[in-house]
């Protein structure tokens, strides 16, 4: 099969598999194997072929979605370990089903940057597109997908998104602001925050919102009450125990995820601290379990299923050769007040 690129090679003619093979002194099947992620090519040859593909700005011709047999989206999580992931999967699968597209799930073992072995498997599958959740590609990895005409979209980026990478997220700063403002307006003055990992953009944005709420109301932030967790129950429990064991413990905790809020609630129960009478707790995400907790959890609603559906439709549009505008979409968050927050205890 001969496939051409819209971008010319150094000689002005479109780069083809054959012309790249001739330049490198390798066979056409060897270049084809690299393009298709086959493992039976030496690392040195693979590197030479990838360099030539990038040098000539090679692009495999996009195949129409309708011409593909059973088109699939590759949905990639850094870790599949929570109800948060389930909400994303629900949104993707519903949107994909409406579009006649299937879904393949991948996990990166907790890493926010994929390894080459994962990318090779994707190239071999040749999916319709790749949807990366809380993770992103290095520049060289982006080009490997682009050269095969496999589009990608990032959902809730873990770091500063590159300007040309299609991204769907939510307003994490506003979420942190509204959660903290609620607690401060109730009268709490020792408010702690347990966000996610420090190297994840949404974690930092929620803490920025936390700080902004304090600045807005003229309340000083105690650095000892600012914690970076892991978005998981364990992180909420570990930091919750540490914060609530302090002699000057906080009267309120803003947990950067509902899962971390569950950990905080357990820590409070073990220490005999009543929620909300002695401690107010706010979560983040508004997972279905939030309203069934005891007490029902006050939390920031993040439209996870809507975010996932928008990202899926964006990805399919790109696979169809359409331009997405705007390339970066940010949905709004809002506070849902339930039973886990109230005014601080009178002796606080």
NORSUL-V36341 format. One record per backbone hydrogen bond with DSSP energy under -0.5 kcal/mol. NH is the residue of the N-H (numbers start at 1). CO is the residue of the C=O. If there is no record, write none. Layout:
nh/co
NH/CO
NH/CO
This chain:
nh/co
3/1
5/15
9/13
12/9
15/7
17/3
20/16
21/17
22/18
23/19
24/20
25/21
26/21
31/27
32/28
33/29
34/30
35/31
36/32
37/34
38/33
41/39
46/42
47/43
48/44
49/45
50/46
51/47
52/48
53/49
54/50
55/51
56/52
57/54
58/53
60/147
67/64
68/64
68/65
70/68
73/102
74/129
75/73
75/104
76/74
76/131
77/75
77/106
78/133
81/79
85/82
86/82
87/83
88/84
89/85
90/86
91/87
92/88
93/89
94/90
95/91
96/92
97/93
98/94
99/95
100/97
101/96
102/71
104/73
106/75
108/77
110/78
111/108
114/136
118/115
119/115
120/116
121/117
122/118
123/119
124/120
125/121
126/122
127/122
128/72
129/72
130/151
131/74
132/130
132/153
133/76
133/131
134/132
134/155
136/112
142/138
143/139
144/140
145/141
146/142
147/143
148/144
148/145
149/146
150/145
151/128
151/149
153/130
154/166
155/132
156/154
156/168
165/162
166/164
167/327
168/154
169/329
171/331
172/170
175/171
176/172
177/173
178/174
179/175
180/176
181/177
182/178
183/179
184/180
185/181
186/182
187/184
188/183
191/189
192/190
192/252
193/225
194/254
195/193
195/227
200/197
201/158
201/199
202/157
203/200
204/200
205/201
206/202
207/203
208/204
209/205
210/206
211/207
212/208
213/209
214/210
215/211
216/212
217/213
218/214
218/215
219/214
222/220
223/221
225/222
226/223
227/193
227/225
229/195
229/227
236/232
237/233
238/234
239/235
240/236
241/237
242/238
243/239
244/240
245/241
246/243
249/246
251/190
252/190
253/280
254/192
255/253
255/282
256/194
258/284
261/257
262/258
263/259
264/260
265/261
266/262
267/263
268/264
269/265
270/266
271/267
272/269
273/268
274/272
276/274
278/274
279/274
280/251
281/340
282/253
283/298
285/300
290/287
291/288
292/289
293/289
293/290
295/293
297/290
298/281
299/336
300/283
301/299
301/334
302/285
302/300
304/302
307/303
308/304
309/305
310/306
311/307
312/308
313/309
314/310
315/311
316/312
317/313
318/314
319/315
320/316
321/318
322/317
329/167
331/169
334/301
336/299
337/335
338/336
339/296
340/296
348/345
